[in-house]
Amino acid sequence: MARPAGGVLPYLPMIPYRTAAQAYQTGRTIGAHPIDLIVMTYNEALAGCFERNAGRAREALLALKHSLDHALNTSLSMHLEHIYDHCLYLVHKQQFDQSAMLLTEIRDAWRDARANGD
């Protein structure tokens, strides 16, 4: 599978199934486009922020952070890493709205890139 531009790998950690909804969501990732996987991970982080669920937001943010490949585009991947670290800090401080605002902007940019043909 080809890596998308920007130094980000399409990586999602293995998570045990807790509900049928999670099993369905995991099934959606099989064969998904790499950018779609990234957007799904952002959506998971945003869901955690909207629910005020620090664990859920943190898990998705860490998945995004660990998916970065600094060898592909050092400048962009370092910038994203700093943003993810800041969002993790905001989540830790229970400042979910501020974290969600940052994540929404980046998620929307990924969706626009996908809509415009990568």
N, C-alpha and C positions, 0 to 999 in steps of 0.2 A: 504494500500500500504506500503510495507516495505521500510525503509529508507536505502539509500546506506551507505556503510562504509565511515568513514571520518567525520561524524557529520554534514552532509549537508542535509537539507530537500529539496525535489523537489517543490519549491515554486516559482510561478510567479504571480506578482501582476495583478489585473484586470485593463485592459487598454481599454478605449473606442475605438471602431472601427473607424478609420478615412478613411480607404481605403479597397477595396476588397482584396488586398494583405494581409492586417493585419488580416482580417477575415479568410482567408485561413490559414495563419500561426497559428492563434489561434486554428483552427480546428485540426492542426497537433499535438497539445499538448494533446488532449483527448486520453487517453489510452497509452500515450507514457511512455517508461521506465524512471525512475527517473534520471538516468545519461543522457539520451537523453535530458531531460528538462534542466539539468544543462548546457550541451553543447550548447543548443539553446540560453540560457541566455548569455553565454560567446560570442557566435556569435553576439548577439545583441549589446553587449558592444563593440566588435571589429568593427562592422559596424559603430557605433557611432564614434569610433576613426578614422577609415579610411575616414569617411565623414567630419571629424573635427566638429562633432555635439556634443557639450558638454552635452546638455540636454539628448540626446539619450544614450550616454555612461554613464552618471551619473545615469540615471534611471535603466539601467541594472546592474550597479555596486551596487547600493543600493538594488536591488532585490537579488543579490548574497549575499551581506552582511547580509541582514535580514533573509535569509534562513538558516543561520548557527545555529546549535544546539550545544551550548557549553556543554551540559550535556552528549553528546555522546562521544566526543573525544576532550577534552579541549585543548590539545596541538595543534592538527591540526586545529581546528576551530579558535583558537586564532591567529595562524600563518596566516591563510587565511584572517581573519579580518584585520590584519595589512597590508597585501598585498592589499586588497580592499581599505583600507583607503589611502594607498600610491598612488594607481591608481586614486582615486578620487582627490587627491591633484594634481597629474600630469595633469589630465583632466582640473582641475580648472586653472592650469598654462598654458593651451593650449599645453602641451607636449604630444600630442596624440601618437606619434611614440613610446615613452618609455613605455607608458601605454599598448599599443598594444603588445609590445614585451613580457611583463610580462604575460599578459592575454593569449597570444597565447601558451606560454609554459604550463600554467596550463590547458587550454582547451584541448591541445593535450594529456596531461597526463590522463584527464578524458576519452577522446576518446579511448586511448590505454587500459585503464582499462575496458571499455565497450567491446572492441574488444576481450579482453582476458577473457571474461566471468565474468566481474564485479570483 
